[in-house]
Amino acid sequence: MKDFLALLISAAFMQTAATADAKLNVVATTPDLAAIAREVGGDVVEITTLAKPTEDPHFVDAKPSFIVKLNRANALIEGGAELEAGWLQPLLNGSRNPRIAVGGPGRIVCTQGVALLEVPTTLDRSKGDIHASGNPHYLTDPENAKIVAKHICEAFCKLDDKLCDQFQANLQRFSRRFEERAAEWQRSLAPFAGKSIVSYHNMWPYFARRFGLKADLFLEPKPGIPPTPAHLAGVIALMKAEQIRVVIVEPFQNRRTAEKVAAETGAVVVDVTQYPGGIKGTEGGYIELMDYLVRSIATALERTK
């Protein structure tokens, strides 16, 4: 009997220890959010990312296995502004997890505190895939990443107040590294203030505003509408007239189209990504991603002066 009681006590102790040591189980919709969450959460948070870094965030392959991950999650970090509107809600319905439902303690919507650009005054589907809340690609502006990191830290503290000091220390460490690099990012692109770049889809207005560039010419005639010969002819004519010599393209976009436009205009095609791991050299995290973007775009603008 004594041996049996000892076994029960030991088992209870082990279960309690396992619970105490359990990591906060977090699901992030996109790799940029996951990267920032890792900076804040450190080794006491387990992060699962739903979208691949090479995947269009508007059209993520919603696998049934995602439902299981969401069911077990303590928290869900989403970009909001309708970025995930086409695929996330059915997964949430299937997960039946009240912790991450709308209004739940683990639902972390990262638009909080971010001033969104391009909020439409009216909704008109004839203008293409327009987001009612504004342009959702706000993390291409590093200043918005600071806002998101702070918001995630506050949310993590509410979920596990015993670890709040650790989350805040991680945030401060990330912020110090961030500020050191941010000054260099500004210096690198300052000589090209007012220069224009062409993008495939309207994903770069926040980056352009932060660094004094123009990014209002697109290979798509309207958001979400594939390029047409007539539209591309107009883009080529405008690039020639205004001497625009840089076209940026992401992994999930048609690079051949960008190459054809570049060949007609003497431009260079720059491979970019919004997500850590989307392109070789961006795997480290959000800061490494911004290092790559600033360096690549500055190099292209210098080459085409």
QUIRAHU-V205335 format. One record per pair of residues at least 24 apart in sequence whose ideal C-beta (glycine too) atoms are under 8 Angstrom apart, sorted by the first residue. I is the first residue (numbers start at 0). J is the second residue. D is the distance in whole Angstrom. If there is no record, write none. Layout:
# QUIRAHU-V205335
I	J	D
I	J	D
This chain:
# QUIRAHU-V205335
23	73	5
23	74	7
23	155	7
23	158	6
23	159	6
23	162	8
24	71	6
24	72	5
24	73	5
24	74	8
25	72	7
25	73	7
25	74	5
25	75	8
25	76	6
26	68	6
26	69	6
26	72	4
26	74	7
26	75	5
26	76	7
26	99	8
27	75	8
27	76	4
27	77	8
28	56	8
28	59	8
28	75	8
28	76	7
28	77	5
28	78	6
28	82	8
28	83	5
28	87	6
29	56	5
29	78	6
29	82	8
29	83	8
29	274	6
30	274	4
30	275	5
30	276	6
30	277	7
31	138	5
31	144	8
31	273	6
31	274	5
31	275	7
31	285	6
31	288	7
32	76	5
32	77	7
32	78	6
32	109	6
32	138	8
32	147	7
33	76	8
34	275	5
34	284	5
34	285	5
34	288	7
35	144	6
35	147	6
35	148	5
35	151	6
35	173	8
35	285	6
36	76	6
36	151	5
37	284	7
38	148	7
38	169	6
38	170	8
38	172	8
38	173	4
38	284	7
38	285	7
39	148	6
39	151	5
39	152	5
39	155	6
39	166	6
39	169	5
39	170	5
39	173	7
40	151	8
40	155	6
40	166	7
40	169	7
41	165	7
41	166	8
41	169	5
43	159	8
43	162	6
43	165	6
44	155	7
47	72	8
49	87	8
49	90	8
50	274	8
52	250	8
52	272	7
52	274	4
52	275	6
52	276	4
52	277	4
52	281	8
53	250	4
53	251	6
53	272	8
53	274	8
53	277	6
54	251	6
55	251	4
56	82	6
56	83	7
56	273	8
57	82	7
57	85	6
57	128	7
57	223	8
58	85	6
58	86	7
59	83	7
59	85	8
59	86	5
61	86	4
61	87	8
61	89	7
61	90	6
65	90	5
66	90	6
66	93	4
66	94	5
67	94	8
69	93	8
69	94	4
69	96	6
69	99	7
70	94	4
70	95	7
70	96	5
71	96	8
72	96	6
72	98	7
72	99	6
72	105	7
73	98	6
73	105	5
73	158	6
74	98	7
74	99	7
74	105	4
74	106	8
74	107	6
74	154	7
74	155	8
74	158	6
75	99	4
75	105	6
75	106	6
75	107	7
76	107	5
76	109	6
76	151	7
77	106	8
77	107	7
77	108	6
77	109	7
78	109	6
78	110	7
78	135	6
78	137	8
78	138	8
79	108	4
79	109	6
79	110	4
79	132	7
79	135	7
80	110	5
80	115	6
80	130	6
80	132	4
80	133	6
80	134	7
80	135	4
80	137	7
81	130	5
81	131	6
81	132	6
81	135	6
82	130	8
82	135	4
82	136	8
104	157	7
104	158	7
105	154	8
105	158	6
107	150	7
107	151	6
107	154	5
109	147	5
109	150	6
109	151	7
110	135	8
110	137	7
111	150	5
112	146	5
112	149	8
112	150	6
113	137	5
113	143	5
113	146	6
113	147	7
116	204	5
116	205	6
116	208	7
117	201	8
117	204	6
126	221	6
126	222	8
127	219	8
127	220	8
127	221	3
127	222	4
127	223	5
127	224	5
128	221	8
128	222	4
128	223	3
128	224	8
129	222	6
134	201	7
134	204	6
134	205	7
136	202	4
136	203	7
136	204	8
136	205	6
136	273	6
137	205	5
138	205	8
138	273	7
138	285	8
139	202	7
139	203	6
139	205	5
139	206	4
139	209	8
139	273	6
139	292	8
140	205	4
140	206	6
140	208	7
140	209	4
141	177	7
141	181	6
141	184	7
141	209	7
141	289	5
142	181	8
142	209	6
143	205	7
144	177	7
144	285	6
145	174	7
145	177	6
148	173	6
148	174	7
176	286	6
177	286	6
180	286	5
180	289	7
180	290	7
183	293	8
184	210	7
184	289	6
184	290	8
184	293	5
185	210	7
187	293	5
187	294	7
187	297	5
188	212	7
188	293	6
188	296	7
188	297	6
188	300	8
190	301	8
191	297	7
191	300	4
191	301	8
194	245	8
194	300	6
195	241	6
195	243	5
195	245	8
196	243	7
196	245	5
196	246	7
196	247	6
196	296	7
196	300	8
197	234	7
197	238	7
197	243	6
197	245	7
197	246	5
197	247	7
197	260	7
197	266	7
198	246	8
198	247	5
198	248	8
199	246	8
199	247	7
199	248	5
199	249	7
199	252	4
199	253	7
199	256	7
199	257	6
200	249	8
200	252	7
202	249	7
202	273	7
203	247	7
206	292	7
210	293	8
212	296	8
216	243	7
218	246	8
218	256	6
218	257	7
218	260	7
226	253	8
226	256	5
231	256	7
231	259	7
231	260	6
234	260	6
235	260	6
235	263	5
235	264	6
238	264	4
238	266	7
239	264	6
244	299	8
244	303	3
245	269	6
245	296	7
245	299	5
245	300	6
245	303	6
247	271	5
247	296	7
249	273	7
249	277	7
250	277	5
250	278	7
265	303	8
266	303	7
267	299	5
267	302	6
267	303	6
269	295	5
269	296	6
269	299	5
270	295	7
271	295	7
271	296	7
